[in-house]
Amino acid sequence: MNWTGLGRSTIYRMIAANKFPAPVVLATRAVAWRVTDLERWSADRPASSH
């Protein structure tokens, strides 16, 4: 979440809407994301106008 600047609930809402990469399950209560998936997602997002 630090990597994206998004909150946990926002990320999971985006996953449900197929707008964010799905996590990889590491353990019963632990997930992670592949850096390559996050980089691809980030590159596909429109640039911020701030």
mmCIF file of the N, C-alpha and C atoms, coordinates in Angstrom:
data_MODEL
# 
_entry.id   MODEL 
# 
loop_
_atom_site.group_PDB 
_atom_site.id 
_atom_site.type_symbol 
_atom_site.label_atom_id 
_atom_site.label_alt_id 
_atom_site.label_comp_id 
_atom_site.label_asym_id 
_atom_site.label_entity_id 
_atom_site.label_seq_id 
_atom_site.pdbx_PDB_ins_code 
_atom_site.Cartn_x 
_atom_site.Cartn_y 
_atom_site.Cartn_z 
_atom_site.occupancy 
_atom_site.B_iso_or_equiv 
_atom_site.pdbx_formal_charge 
_atom_site.auth_seq_id 
_atom_site.auth_comp_id 
_atom_site.auth_asym_id 
_atom_site.auth_atom_id 
_atom_site.pdbx_PDB_model_num 
ATOM 1   N N  . MET A 1 1  ? 0.802   -1.170  0.000   1.00 0.00 ? 1  MET A N  1 
ATOM 2   C CA . MET A 1 1  ? 0.000   0.000   0.000   1.00 0.00 ? 1  MET A CA 1 
ATOM 3   C C  . MET A 1 1  ? 0.852   1.245   0.000   1.00 0.00 ? 1  MET A C  1 
ATOM 4   N N  . ASN A 1 2  ? 2.021   1.162   0.610   1.00 0.00 ? 2  ASN A N  1 
ATOM 5   C CA . ASN A 1 2  ? 2.941   2.297   0.534   1.00 0.00 ? 2  ASN A CA 1 
ATOM 6   C C  . ASN A 1 2  ? 3.399   2.511   -0.901  1.00 0.00 ? 2  ASN A C  1 
ATOM 7   N N  . TRP A 1 3  ? 3.544   1.454   -1.625  1.00 0.00 ? 3  TRP A N  1 
ATOM 8   C CA . TRP A 1 3  ? 4.036   1.535   -2.998  1.00 0.00 ? 3  TRP A CA 1 
ATOM 9   C C  . TRP A 1 3  ? 3.049   2.271   -3.895  1.00 0.00 ? 3  TRP A C  1 
ATOM 10  N N  . THR A 1 4  ? 1.774   2.077   -3.658  1.00 0.00 ? 4  THR A N  1 
ATOM 11  C CA . THR A 1 4  ? 0.749   2.663   -4.521  1.00 0.00 ? 4  THR A CA 1 
ATOM 12  C C  . THR A 1 4  ? 0.190   3.971   -3.997  1.00 0.00 ? 4  THR A C  1 
ATOM 13  N N  . GLY A 1 5  ? 0.274   4.184   -2.697  1.00 0.00 ? 5  GLY A N  1 
ATOM 14  C CA . GLY A 1 5  ? -0.349  5.352   -2.096  1.00 0.00 ? 5  GLY A CA 1 
ATOM 15  C C  . GLY A 1 5  ? -1.842  5.161   -1.859  1.00 0.00 ? 5  GLY A C  1 
ATOM 16  N N  . LEU A 1 6  ? -2.341  3.966   -2.107  1.00 0.00 ? 6  LEU A N  1 
ATOM 17  C CA . LEU A 1 6  ? -3.761  3.666   -1.929  1.00 0.00 ? 6  LEU A CA 1 
ATOM 18  C C  . LEU A 1 6  ? -3.980  2.940   -0.604  1.00 0.00 ? 6  LEU A C  1 
ATOM 19  N N  . GLY A 1 7  ? -5.164  3.085   -0.063  1.00 0.00 ? 7  GLY A N  1 
ATOM 20  C CA . GLY A 1 7  ? -5.517  2.384   1.167   1.00 0.00 ? 7  GLY A CA 1 
ATOM 21  C C  . GLY A 1 7  ? -5.902  0.942   0.884   1.00 0.00 ? 7  GLY A C  1 
ATOM 22  N N  . ARG A 1 8  ? -5.888  0.135   1.929   1.00 0.00 ? 8  ARG A N  1 
ATOM 23  C CA . ARG A 1 8  ? -6.200  -1.287  1.814   1.00 0.00 ? 8  ARG A CA 1 
ATOM 24  C C  . ARG A 1 8  ? -7.590  -1.520  1.227   1.00 0.00 ? 8  ARG A C  1 
ATOM 25  N N  . SER A 1 9  ? -8.599  -0.800  1.736   1.00 0.00 ? 9  SER A N  1 
ATOM 26  C CA . SER A 1 9  ? -9.954  -1.021  1.232   1.00 0.00 ? 9  SER A CA 1 
ATOM 27  C C  . SER A 1 9  ? -10.083 -0.606  -0.231  1.00 0.00 ? 9  SER A C  1 
ATOM 28  N N  . THR A 1 10 ? -9.389  0.453   -0.617  1.00 0.00 ? 10 THR A N  1 
ATOM 29  C CA . THR A 1 10 ? -9.408  0.888   -2.018  1.00 0.00 ? 10 THR A CA 1 
ATOM 30  C C  . THR A 1 10 ? -8.782  -0.165  -2.916  1.00 0.00 ? 10 THR A C  1 
ATOM 31  N N  . ILE A 1 11 ? -7.665  -0.722  -2.484  1.00 0.00 ? 11 ILE A N  1 
ATOM 32  C CA . ILE A 1 11 ? -6.988  -1.758  -3.277  1.00 0.00 ? 11 ILE A CA 1 
ATOM 33  C C  . ILE A 1 11 ? -7.899  -2.966  -3.462  1.00 0.00 ? 11 ILE A C  1 
ATOM 34  N N  . TYR A 1 12 ? -8.520  -3.437  -2.385  1.00 0.00 ? 12 TYR A N  1 
ATOM 35  C CA . TYR A 1 12 ? -9.377  -4.618  -2.507  1.00 0.00 ? 12 TYR A CA 1 
ATOM 36  C C  . TYR A 1 12 ? -10.642 -4.327  -3.317  1.00 0.00 ? 12 TYR A C  1 
ATOM 37  N N  . ARG A 1 13 ? -11.140 -3.093  -3.243  1.00 0.00 ? 13 ARG A N  1 
ATOM 38  C CA . ARG A 1 13 ? -12.281 -2.709  -4.080  1.00 0.00 ? 13 ARG A CA 1 
ATOM 39  C C  . ARG A 1 13 ? -11.862 -2.719  -5.558  1.00 0.00 ? 13 ARG A C  1 
ATOM 40  N N  . MET A 1 14 ? -10.653 -2.236  -5.841  1.00 0.00 ? 14 MET A N  1 
ATOM 41  C CA . MET A 1 14 ? -10.153 -2.232  -7.217  1.00 0.00 ? 14 MET A CA 1 
ATOM 42  C C  . MET A 1 14 ? -9.883  -3.653  -7.723  1.00 0.00 ? 14 MET A C  1 
ATOM 43  N N  . ILE A 1 15 ? -9.414  -4.532  -6.850  1.00 0.00 ? 15 ILE A N  1 
ATOM 44  C CA . ILE A 1 15 ? -9.203  -5.931  -7.232  1.00 0.00 ? 15 ILE A CA 1 
ATOM 45  C C  . ILE A 1 15 ? -10.540 -6.550  -7.627  1.00 0.00 ? 15 ILE A C  1 
ATOM 46  N N  . ALA A 1 16 ? -11.579 -6.286  -6.831  1.00 0.00 ? 16 ALA A N  1 
ATOM 47  C CA . ALA A 1 16 ? -12.907 -6.836  -7.123  1.00 0.00 ? 16 ALA A CA 1 
ATOM 48  C C  . ALA A 1 16 ? -13.444 -6.327  -8.456  1.00 0.00 ? 16 ALA A C  1 
ATOM 49  N N  . ALA A 1 17 ? -13.040 -5.112  -8.844  1.00 0.00 ? 17 ALA A N  1 
ATOM 50  C CA . ALA A 1 17 ? -13.488 -4.516  -10.102 1.00 0.00 ? 17 ALA A CA 1 
ATOM 51  C C  . ALA A 1 17 ? -12.511 -4.807  -11.247 1.00 0.00 ? 17 ALA A C  1 
ATOM 52  N N  . ASN A 1 18 ? -11.537 -5.678  -11.003 1.00 0.00 ? 18 ASN A N  1 
ATOM 53  C CA . ASN A 1 18 ? -10.509 -6.021  -12.000 1.00 0.00 ? 18 ASN A CA 1 
ATOM 54  C C  . ASN A 1 18 ? -9.739  -4.798  -12.484 1.00 0.00 ? 18 ASN A C  1 
ATOM 55  N N  . LYS A 1 19 ? -9.459  -3.869  -11.566 1.00 0.00 ? 19 LYS A N  1 
ATOM 56  C CA . LYS A 1 19 ? -8.707  -2.663  -11.905 1.00 0.00 ? 19 LYS A CA 1 
ATOM 57  C C  . LYS A 1 19 ? -7.369  -2.603  -11.175 1.00 0.00 ? 19 LYS A C  1 
ATOM 58  N N  . PHE A 1 20 ? -7.014  -3.694  -10.503 1.00 0.00 ? 20 PHE A N  1 
ATOM 59  C CA . PHE A 1 20 ? -5.749  -3.785  -9.773  1.00 0.00 ? 20 PHE A CA 1 
ATOM 60  C C  . PHE A 1 20 ? -5.309  -5.240  -9.830  1.00 0.00 ? 20 PHE A C  1 
ATOM 61  N N  . PRO A 1 21 ? -3.992  -5.486  -9.907  1.00 0.00 ? 21 PRO A N  1 
ATOM 62  C CA . PRO A 1 21 ? -3.515  -6.881  -9.973  1.00 0.00 ? 21 PRO A CA 1 
ATOM 63  C C  . PRO A 1 21 ? -3.938  -7.694  -8.756  1.00 0.00 ? 21 PRO A C  1 
ATOM 64  N N  . ALA A 1 22 ? -4.244  -8.938  -8.985  1.00 0.00 ? 22 ALA A N  1 
ATOM 65  C CA . ALA A 1 22 ? -4.608  -9.840  -7.897  1.00 0.00 ? 22 ALA A CA 1 
ATOM 66  C C  . ALA A 1 22 ? -3.365  -10.175 -7.071  1.00 0.00 ? 22 ALA A C  1 
ATOM 67  N N  . PRO A 1 23 ? -3.544  -10.326 -5.766  1.00 0.00 ? 23 PRO A N  1 
ATOM 68  C CA . PRO A 1 23 ? -2.405  -10.667 -4.914  1.00 0.00 ? 23 PRO A CA 1 
ATOM 69  C C  . PRO A 1 23 ? -2.035  -12.136 -5.030  1.00 0.00 ? 23 PRO A C  1 
ATOM 70  N N  . VAL A 1 24 ? -0.823  -12.431 -4.591  1.00 0.00 ? 24 VAL A N  1 
ATOM 71  C CA . VAL A 1 24 ? -0.339  -13.807 -4.481  1.00 0.00 ? 24 VAL A CA 1 
ATOM 72  C C  . VAL A 1 24 ? -0.484  -14.189 -3.012  1.00 0.00 ? 24 VAL A C  1 
ATOM 73  N N  . VAL A 1 25 ? -1.136  -15.297 -2.738  1.00 0.00 ? 25 VAL A N  1 
ATOM 74  C CA . VAL A 1 25 ? -1.344  -15.737 -1.360  1.00 0.00 ? 25 VAL A CA 1 
ATOM 75  C C  . VAL A 1 25 ? -0.061  -16.361 -0.829  1.00 0.00 ? 25 VAL A C  1 
ATOM 76  N N  . LEU A 1 26 ? 0.442   -15.821 0.291   1.00 0.00 ? 26 LEU A N  1 
ATOM 77  C CA . LEU A 1 26 ? 1.667   -16.326 0.908   1.00 0.00 ? 26 LEU A CA 1 
ATOM 78  C C  . LEU A 1 26 ? 1.365   -17.275 2.064   1.00 0.00 ? 26 LEU A C  1 
ATOM 79  N N  . ALA A 1 27 ? 0.313   -16.969 2.799   1.00 0.00 ? 27 ALA A N  1 
ATOM 80  C CA . ALA A 1 27 ? -0.105  -17.773 3.945   1.00 0.00 ? 27 ALA A CA 1 
ATOM 81  C C  . ALA A 1 27 ? -1.589  -17.492 4.162   1.00 0.00 ? 27 ALA A C  1 
ATOM 82  N N  . THR A 1 28 ? -2.149  -18.084 5.192   1.00 0.00 ? 28 THR A N  1 
ATOM 83  C CA . THR A 1 28 ? -3.575  -17.933 5.458   1.00 0.00 ? 28 THR A CA 1 
ATOM 84  C C  . THR A 1 28 ? -4.002  -16.472 5.518   1.00 0.00 ? 28 THR A C  1 
ATOM 85  N N  . ARG A 1 29 ? -3.214  -15.632 6.184   1.00 0.00 ? 29 ARG A N  1 
ATOM 86  C CA . ARG A 1 29 ? -3.582  -14.220 6.335   1.00 0.00 ? 29 ARG A CA 1 
ATOM 87  C C  . ARG A 1 29 ? -2.525  -13.284 5.780   1.00 0.00 ? 29 ARG A C  1 
ATOM 88  N N  . ALA A 1 30 ? -1.793  -13.733 4.766   1.00 0.00 ? 30 ALA A N  1 
ATOM 89  C CA . ALA A 1 30 ? -0.739  -12.895 4.198   1.00 0.00 ? 30 ALA A CA 1 
ATOM 90  C C  . ALA A 1 30 ? -0.761  -12.978 2.675   1.00 0.00 ? 30 ALA A C  1 
ATOM 91  N N  . VAL A 1 31 ? -0.741  -11.814 2.042   1.00 0.00 ? 31 VAL A N  1 
ATOM 92  C CA . VAL A 1 31 ? -0.686  -11.742 0.593   1.00 0.00 ? 31 VAL A CA 1 
ATOM 93  C C  . VAL A 1 31 ? 0.400   -10.750 0.194   1.00 0.00 ? 31 VAL A C  1 
ATOM 94  N N  . ALA A 1 32 ? 0.808   -10.828 -1.055  1.00 0.00 ? 32 ALA A N  1 
ATOM 95  C CA . ALA A 1 32 ? 1.797   -9.899  -1.596  1.00 0.00 ? 32 ALA A CA 1 
ATOM 96  C C  . ALA A 1 32 ? 1.507   -9.724  -3.078  1.00 0.00 ? 32 ALA A C  1 
ATOM 97  N N  . TRP A 1 33 ? 2.148   -8.763  -3.669  1.00 0.00 ? 33 TRP A N  1 
ATOM 98  C CA . TRP A 1 33 ? 1.981   -8.521  -5.097  1.00 0.00 ? 33 TRP A CA 1 
ATOM 99  C C  . TRP A 1 33 ? 3.333   -8.611  -5.775  1.00 0.00 ? 33 TRP A C  1 
ATOM 100 N N  . ARG A 1 34 ? 3.334   -9.116  -6.998  1.00 0.00 ? 34 ARG A N  1 
ATOM 101 C CA . ARG A 1 34 ? 4.555   -9.160  -7.801  1.00 0.00 ? 34 ARG A CA 1 
ATOM 102 C C  . ARG A 1 34 ? 4.895   -7.736  -8.236  1.00 0.00 ? 34 ARG A C  1 
ATOM 103 N N  . VAL A 1 35 ? 6.153   -7.373  -8.092  1.00 0.00 ? 35 VAL A N  1 
ATOM 104 C CA . VAL A 1 35 ? 6.588   -6.032  -8.476  1.00 0.00 ? 35 VAL A CA 1 
ATOM 105 C C  . VAL A 1 35 ? 6.295   -5.778  -9.949  1.00 0.00 ? 35 VAL A C  1 
ATOM 106 N N  . THR A 1 36 ? 6.492   -6.777  -10.774 1.00 0.00 ? 36 THR A N  1 
ATOM 107 C CA . THR A 1 36 ? 6.231   -6.589  -12.207 1.00 0.00 ? 36 THR A CA 1 
ATOM 108 C C  . THR A 1 36 ? 4.764   -6.278  -12.474 1.00 0.00 ? 36 THR A C  1 
ATOM 109 N N  . ASP A 1 37 ? 3.853   -6.912  -11.720 1.00 0.00 ? 37 ASP A N  1 
ATOM 110 C CA . ASP A 1 37 ? 2.421   -6.621  -11.873 1.00 0.00 ? 37 ASP A CA 1 
ATOM 111 C C  . ASP A 1 37 ? 2.115   -5.190  -11.457 1.00 0.00 ? 37 ASP A C  1 
ATOM 112 N N  . LEU A 1 38 ? 2.723   -4.732  -10.353 1.00 0.00 ? 38 LEU A N  1 
ATOM 113 C CA . LEU A 1 38 ? 2.496   -3.363  -9.888  1.00 0.00 ? 38 LEU A CA 1 
ATOM 114 C C  . LEU A 1 38 ? 3.097   -2.339  -10.852 1.00 0.00 ? 38 LEU A C  1 
ATOM 115 N N  . GLU A 1 39 ? 4.264   -2.640  -11.386 1.00 0.00 ? 39 GLU A N  1 
ATOM 116 C CA . GLU A 1 39 ? 4.884   -1.729  -12.356 1.00 0.00 ? 39 GLU A CA 1 
ATOM 117 C C  . GLU A 1 39 ? 4.036   -1.615  -13.615 1.00 0.00 ? 39 GLU A C  1 
ATOM 118 N N  . ARG A 1 40 ? 3.513   -2.725  -14.084 1.00 0.00 ? 40 ARG A N  1 
ATOM 119 C CA . ARG A 1 40 ? 2.654   -2.716  -15.272 1.00 0.00 ? 40 ARG A CA 1 
ATOM 120 C C  . ARG A 1 40 ? 1.371   -1.937  -14.994 1.00 0.00 ? 40 ARG A C  1 
ATOM 121 N N  . TRP A 1 41 ? 0.760   -2.171  -13.821 1.00 0.00 ? 41 TRP A N  1 
ATOM 122 C CA . TRP A 1 41 ? -0.449  -1.453  -13.427 1.00 0.00 ? 41 TRP A CA 1 
ATOM 123 C C  . TRP A 1 41 ? -0.169  0.047   -13.371 1.00 0.00 ? 41 TRP A C  1 
ATOM 124 N N  . SER A 1 42 ? 0.942   0.424   -12.762 1.00 0.00 ? 42 SER A N  1 
ATOM 125 C CA . SER A 1 42 ? 1.296   1.831   -12.627 1.00 0.00 ? 42 SER A CA 1 
ATOM 126 C C  . SER A 1 42 ? 1.529   2.488   -13.977 1.00 0.00 ? 42 SER A C  1 
ATOM 127 N N  . ALA A 1 43 ? 2.194   1.786   -14.873 1.00 0.00 ? 43 ALA A N  1 
ATOM 128 C CA . ALA A 1 43 ? 2.484   2.328   -16.205 1.00 0.00 ? 43 ALA A CA 1 
ATOM 129 C C  . ALA A 1 43 ? 1.201   2.511   -17.018 1.00 0.00 ? 43 ALA A C  1 
ATOM 130 N N  . ASP A 1 44 ? 0.197   1.692   -16.762 1.00 0.00 ? 44 ASP A N  1 
ATOM 131 C CA . ASP A 1 44 ? -1.060  1.770   -17.500 1.00 0.00 ? 44 ASP A CA 1 
ATOM 132 C C  . ASP A 1 44 ? -2.011  2.829   -16.962 1.00 0.00 ? 44 ASP A C  1 
ATOM 133 N N  . ARG A 1 45 ? -1.726  3.378   -15.771 1.00 0.00 ? 45 ARG A N  1 
ATOM 134 C CA . ARG A 1 45 ? -2.594  4.405   -15.191 1.00 0.00 ? 45 ARG A CA 1 
ATOM 135 C C  . ARG A 1 45 ? -2.328  5.752   -15.846 1.00 0.00 ? 45 ARG A C  1 
ATOM 136 N N  . PRO A 1 46 ? -3.353  6.576   -15.960 1.00 0.00 ? 46 PRO A N  1 
ATOM 137 C CA . PRO A 1 46 ? -3.125  7.923   -16.509 1.00 0.00 ? 46 PRO A CA 1 
ATOM 138 C C  . PRO A 1 46 ? -2.253  8.742   -15.563 1.00 0.00 ? 46 PRO A C  1 
ATOM 139 N N  . ALA A 1 47 ? -1.460  9.605   -16.111 1.00 0.00 ? 47 ALA A N  1 
ATOM 140 C CA . ALA A 1 47 ? -0.588  10.450  -15.310 1.00 0.00 ? 47 ALA A CA 1 
ATOM 141 C C  . ALA A 1 47 ? -1.421  11.452  -14.510 1.00 0.00 ? 47 ALA A C  1 
ATOM 142 N N  . SER A 1 48 ? -0.971  11.746  -13.308 1.00 0.00 ? 48 SER A N  1 
ATOM 143 C CA . SER A 1 48 ? -1.672  12.705  -12.453 1.00 0.00 ? 48 SER A CA 1 
ATOM 144 C C  . SER A 1 48 ? -1.411  14.119  -12.947 1.00 0.00 ? 48 SER A C  1 
ATOM 145 N N  . SER A 1 49 ? -2.382  14.983  -12.778 1.00 0.00 ? 49 SER A N  1 
ATOM 146 C CA . SER A 1 49 ? -2.227  16.363  -13.227 1.00 0.00 ? 49 SER A CA 1 
ATOM 147 C C  . SER A 1 49 ? -1.786  17.291  -12.104 1.00 0.00 ? 49 SER A C  1 
ATOM 148 N N  . HIS A 1 50 ? -1.347  16.738  -10.969 1.00 0.00 ? 50 HIS A N  1 
ATOM 149 C CA . HIS A 1 50 ? -0.935  17.558  -9.820  1.00 0.00 ? 50 HIS A CA 1 
ATOM 150 C C  . HIS A 1 50 ? 0.455   18.033  -9.986  1.00 0.00 ? 50 HIS A C  1 
# 
